[in-house]
Each structure stands twice: as C-alpha cells, then as structure tokens.
Amino acid sequence: MPSDRFSSLPFEQQIGQFFFIGLPGKTIDSEARDLIEEIKPGGIILFGRNVESPQQVRKLLDEARALVPTPLLCGIDQEGGLVDRLREIFPPMPSARALRQHGDLAGVRTLGRITGELLRILGLNINFAPVMSIITQERSLLTNGLYSRSFGSSPGEVLGYTTVYMRGLQGTGCLGCLKHFPGIGAGTVDSHIEMPMVPLSRDDLLAQDLAPYIELFQRADDRVRVVMVSHGGFPNIDIKKGTTGGLVEPASISASIVSKLLRHEMGYKHLIVTDDLEMGAIAKQYEIEEATVKAFNAGEDMLLICATPETIGRGYRALREAARDKGISERRIQASLKRIAATKALVQPSPALDMERYETLANDIRQLNKRLDYVYPGESHVQ
C-alpha cells in the first residue's frame, strides 16, 4: 500500500495505525468489535487466550481484517520453549537454548521455516522473535526470565544463530522482530514485573549486547525490518532527572535510546515497536495515557498494548488528543506512517489454511524435537 494512502487517512485512523493491540478472547465478539472499530489499529497481537484451533485462529484474524480499512499486521510471540503461544494446537517448539546446546544451526533454520510457514497459514505475518539477549555464565544466574530464550553467551554466537533463524523465518514471507533492544540480558529482574536495571557502561553495551544489532543493521540485504525496544533502565547511559521512577526512564519511552541511539547513532531506518506498555516495568511508574504519549514522542512507530480493552482505549484516546492539541508534531506522525506503510508493503496475502500442510509442519517439529531430545518443561514426553 502506498504511503500516501496512509497520509490521506482520516486523522483518527492515522492515530490508530500506531497501535498494536491485544484482543480479549477467541472470537470477534461485541467487545472486540467495538475495540477494533474505535481504534482501527495498525496491528493485532495474539496470545494463548486467543487460541483454540487452527480454524478458529484463522477466522478470528480474517474477521479482524474485515473491520479495518488498511492491511493489518498480525503478530504473535512464537519463540519456542517457554514462550510458545500455539502449543495448545501444535506440538511444542524447542527453545533457543535447546538448539544452541546442540550446536544445531540447521535446526535453527528449520525452526524459523516451520514457524514462518505455520504463522502464515494461520493468517499471521509477523513473529516477535528472536530474542537477542546475550546470556553469559554470570548472567545465567539472574532471574530475568531470559535464560532459555537466548541463542547465545557471546555476541558472535547470538549473531550467528539469529542470522540463520531470520533466514528461515523471513524466507516464508513472515517478518521477524529483533528484541529487546538495546539488550536486557544483564537485567536482574523480569520486565513483566518491574523495570530491569542494566548497569552496563556505554562501552560494555556496545561491545556486548549491541554488537549483534550493529552487525545486522550494517548488512546490505535489509534483513531486519522490525525492532522491539525493551522496558529496561540504563542508568549509565540514560539518566533523566525528575522522572516518575527517579533518575532512569525505561528504554521504550526514552528518546535517548529510541531516537538518539537506535535511530541516529546506529542508523536503523525501519519499524520500531515498544514492548507491551501494560507490563509492570511501565505500569508501576506511569498511567497508560502518559506512557503512550512518551513512547511515541521518544520515537516509537507502533505501541503494543496487549491485555485490557479499557486500557487500550485509554492509550489510543490519549495519543489522539495529544496529536490534536499539537503535543505531537505532524512531521513526527508522517514519519511513522511512512515506516508503517513500508512494513505493510512487505506483507503478502495469507495463503489458504491448508490442514494437510499444517500436519506436515507438525510432524517436522516432532522430528526436530526428537533429534534434540527436547521435552517441553513440565511435560513427561514430547507430544
């Protein structure tokens, strides 16, 4: 879709493009319909609560698409391991750590390909993966929830596995999303609960967590089109006096991280999204109205609000009113609309829900799990 079509949308629909929203349940009921019709979002993200069967997921997304006037980005966190939103309807996918432990680059590419094909036939077109955290031996002792989700203990290892995974995933026409910039592997807590403080110096961050991003951004094939910014706090590189939480703002709402570091210093030109603005790292410090406006003014293109329809509506209305009152510049709005349009132009129509292919992909995952001797945590055997 040409970017000028986005620019010519009614004002309210332009603001809706900046939202990537969660839906309350498994159907487009009256609550979901009212939410979608008010916001006309740029994207929808699914969770386990939205998943019952392949046919139901496809119907949910097709009906959502019919309610919005522009192509819809439809995303999910389908990493494998602990973050596997589809495990109720598809064999469990192995974790990044399980693949890394086996040194199985071919398996990583296979996981990317299967994931991409599966998401595409279900009607999805973006996977919020892979995780780019570097988990060293020292960091593996931290309780930040990232231990099994990481592809490596060094920048080179993460870069190698990420490159292969992205080739497999995006080769199917499904977009990947690098997360959680600029890196929260050194954070001591899970950002679902509160803001993880990352006590690295700028030099250490550049040498470790940022190194794989820098390399990927510099490649000429434009492989990376979506980056998610974390809610981590970086006290040694981004101190803001007078903020609600004290001296440090979460990266996702910090212009120093989003606009200065990611956009200008690292030269990243494509779509930037927040992590979920309902997570504890944000919600414990900011009302959704303030968080939404701060995130957009920091330079984020799309804002994830994933759980509560009432909160999603409040966030949308706050950004709409801020834009109407000139608290957000027209130039800023048009820049994000252009990047959203460019991202959506990459998305192809979803193929048919082919259940024969679905079963083939399920068998491919079972074979990969068998090769890895992978058992989903808590399960007595691989399904």
SULSULWO-V944678 format. One record per residue. RES is the residue in one small letter. BURIAL is I if it has 24 or more other ideal C-beta (glycine too) atoms within 12 Angstrom, else O. Layout:
# SULSULWO-V944678
res=RES burial=BURIAL
res=RES burial=BURIAL
This chain:
# SULSULWO-V944678
res=m burial=I
res=p burial=O
res=s burial=O
res=d burial=O
res=r burial=O
res=f burial=I
res=s burial=I
res=s burial=O
res=l burial=I
res=p burial=O
res=f burial=O
res=e burial=O
res=q burial=I
res=q burial=I
res=i burial=I
res=g burial=I
res=q burial=I
res=f burial=I
res=f burial=I
res=f burial=I
res=i burial=I
res=g burial=I
res=l burial=I
res=p burial=I
res=g burial=O
res=k burial=I
res=t burial=O
res=i burial=I
res=d burial=O
res=s burial=O
res=e burial=O
res=a burial=I
res=r burial=O
res=d burial=O
res=l burial=I
res=i burial=I
res=e burial=I
res=e burial=I
res=i burial=I
res=k burial=I
res=p burial=I
res=g burial=I
res=g burial=I
res=i burial=I
res=i burial=I
res=l burial=I
res=f burial=I
res=g burial=I
res=r burial=O
res=n burial=I
res=v burial=I
res=e burial=O
res=s burial=O
res=p burial=I
res=q burial=O
res=q burial=I
res=v burial=I
res=r burial=I
res=k burial=O
res=l burial=I
res=l burial=I
res=d burial=I
res=e burial=I
res=a burial=I
res=r burial=I
res=a burial=O
res=l burial=I
res=v burial=I
res=p burial=O
res=t burial=I
res=p burial=I
res=l burial=I
res=l burial=I
res=c burial=I
res=g burial=I
res=i burial=I
res=d burial=I
res=q burial=I
res=e burial=I
res=g burial=I
res=g burial=I
res=l burial=I
res=v burial=I
res=d burial=I
res=r burial=I
res=l burial=I
res=r burial=I
res=e burial=O
res=i burial=I
res=f burial=I
res=p burial=I
res=p burial=I
res=m burial=I
res=p burial=I
res=s burial=I
res=a burial=I
res=r burial=I
res=a burial=I
res=l burial=I
res=r burial=I
res=q burial=I
res=h burial=O
res=g burial=O
res=d burial=I
res=l burial=O
res=a burial=O
res=g burial=I
res=v burial=I
res=r burial=I
res=t burial=I
res=l burial=I
res=g burial=I
res=r burial=I
res=i burial=I
res=t burial=I
res=g burial=I
res=e burial=I
res=l burial=I
res=l burial=I
res=r burial=I
res=i burial=I
res=l burial=I
res=g burial=I
res=l burial=I
res=n burial=I
res=i burial=I
res=n burial=I
res=f burial=I
res=a burial=I
res=p burial=I
res=v burial=I
res=m burial=I
res=s burial=I
res=i burial=I
res=i burial=I
res=t burial=I
res=q burial=O
res=e burial=O
res=r burial=I
res=s burial=O
res=l burial=O
res=l burial=I
res=t burial=O
res=n burial=I
res=g burial=I
res=l burial=I
res=y burial=I
res=s burial=I
res=r burial=I
res=s burial=I
res=f burial=I
res=g burial=I
res=s burial=I
res=s burial=I
res=p burial=I
res=g burial=O
res=e burial=I
res=v burial=I
res=l burial=I
res=g burial=I
res=y burial=I
res=t burial=I
res=t burial=I
res=v burial=I
res=y burial=I
res=m burial=I
res=r burial=I
res=g burial=I
res=l burial=I
res=q burial=I
res=g burial=O
res=t burial=I
res=g burial=I
res=c burial=I
res=l burial=I
res=g burial=I
res=c burial=I
res=l burial=I
res=k burial=I
res=h burial=I
res=f burial=I
res=p burial=I
res=g burial=I
res=i burial=I
res=g burial=I
res=a burial=I
res=g burial=I
res=t burial=I
res=v burial=I
res=d burial=I
res=s burial=I
res=h burial=I
res=i burial=O
res=e burial=I
res=m burial=I
res=p burial=I
res=m burial=I
res=v burial=I
res=p burial=O
res=l burial=I
res=s burial=O
res=r burial=I
res=d burial=O
res=d burial=O
res=l burial=I
res=l burial=O
res=a burial=O
res=q burial=I
res=d burial=I
res=l burial=I
res=a burial=I
res=p burial=I
res=y burial=I
res=i burial=I
res=e burial=O
res=l burial=I
res=f burial=I
res=q burial=O
res=r burial=O
res=a burial=O
res=d burial=O
res=d burial=O
res=r burial=I
res=v burial=I
res=r burial=I
res=v burial=I
res=v burial=I
res=m burial=I
res=v burial=I
res=s burial=I
res=h burial=I
res=g burial=I
res=g burial=I
res=f burial=I
res=p burial=I
res=n burial=O
res=i burial=I
res=d burial=I
res=i burial=O
res=k burial=I
res=k burial=O
res=g burial=O
res=t burial=O
res=t burial=O
res=g burial=I
res=g burial=O
res=l burial=O
res=v burial=I
res=e burial=I
res=p burial=I
res=a burial=I
res=s burial=I
res=i burial=I
res=s burial=I
res=a burial=I
res=s burial=I
res=i burial=I
res=v burial=I
res=s burial=I
res=k burial=O
res=l burial=I
res=l burial=I
res=r burial=I
res=h burial=O
res=e burial=O
res=m burial=I
res=g burial=O
res=y burial=I
res=k burial=O
res=h burial=I
res=l burial=I
res=i burial=I
res=v burial=I
res=t burial=I
res=d burial=I
res=d burial=I
res=l burial=I
res=e burial=I
res=m burial=I
res=g burial=O
res=a burial=I
res=i burial=I
res=a burial=I
res=k burial=O
res=q burial=I
res=y burial=I
res=e burial=O
res=i burial=I
res=e burial=I
res=e burial=I
res=a burial=I
res=t burial=I
res=v burial=I
res=k burial=I
res=a burial=I
res=f burial=I
res=n burial=I
res=a burial=I
res=g burial=I
res=e burial=I
res=d burial=I
res=m burial=I
res=l burial=I
res=l burial=I
res=i burial=I
res=c burial=I
res=a burial=I
res=t burial=O
res=p burial=I
res=e burial=O
res=t burial=I
res=i burial=I
res=g burial=I
res=r burial=I
res=g burial=I
res=y burial=I
res=r burial=I
res=a burial=I
res=l burial=I
res=r burial=I
res=e burial=O
res=a burial=I
res=a burial=I
res=r burial=O
res=d burial=O
res=k burial=O
res=g burial=O
res=i burial=I
res=s burial=O
res=e burial=O
res=r burial=O
res=r burial=I
res=i burial=I
res=q burial=I
res=a burial=I
res=s burial=I
res=l burial=I
res=k burial=I
res=r burial=I
res=i burial=I
res=a burial=I
res=a burial=I
res=t burial=I
res=k burial=I
res=a burial=O
res=l burial=I
res=v burial=I
res=q burial=O
res=p burial=O
res=s burial=I
res=p burial=O
res=a burial=O
res=l burial=I
res=d burial=O
res=m burial=O
res=e burial=O
res=r burial=O
res=y burial=I
res=e burial=O
res=t burial=O
res=l burial=I
res=a burial=I
res=n burial=O
res=d burial=I
res=i burial=I
res=r burial=I
res=q burial=O
res=l burial=I
res=n burial=I
res=k burial=O
res=r burial=O
res=l burial=I
res=d burial=O
res=y burial=I
res=v burial=O
res=y burial=I
res=p burial=O
res=g burial=O
res=e burial=O
res=s burial=O
res=h burial=O
res=v burial=I
res=q burial=O
